[in-house]
Amino acid sequence: MLGTISNRQLLQPRSLADAQWFRKVGTRAAQAISKVVMAGVAGERPRVALGSVAPTVVRLRKTEGVLAAGESIEAAQAALQAEIAPIDDLRSTAEYRRRVAANLLARFALECLGRRGRRWSK
């Protein structure tokens, strides 16, 4: 199904013009287990969901609001940090997952939202 990150967390594009973005960070591309996974949909109201940073996949509604308001990437990353609760396990540390999630959000913002004319401060 278009826009699916899991059975519970759908990020359907609202129009065909909405860019979809997905990244999986893991030890190997062929493995199903991920350290962090992120899906995003650009548009007037961007939507973002992350996996492997909480007990279940989480939709980052506060982060989405920061992105929609056109605030800085750093402000969006701060909102993201408040919305996730990664753990240390055999695959990765919580700190690593936090850093990767913030970096993925910055890539999404620059690659998808940047081309839509949004201004991002440093």
Secondary structure, 3 states (H helix, E strand, C coil): CCCECCCCCECCCCCCCCCEEEEEECCCCCCCCCCEEEEEECCCCCEEEEECCCCCCEECHHHHHHHHCCCCHHHHHHHHHHHCCCCCCCCCCHHHHHHHHHHHHHHHHHHHHHHHCCCCCC
